[in-house]
């Protein structure tokens, strides 16, 4: 998979999850857990950089 395709898939997946969380969840009560998606994005960024480096 190319880096651009990986980035697009990740952006679409993240946007979908955030929209669903705002529509059906209660973001004020679970603000403490907002660090988990940020950490996952950081780790995926490190993985993609190692994998797709030229």
Buried (B, 14 or more C-beta within 10 A) or exposed (E): EEEEEBBEEBEEEBEEEEEEBEEEEEEEEEEEEEEEEEEEEEEBEEEBEEEBEE
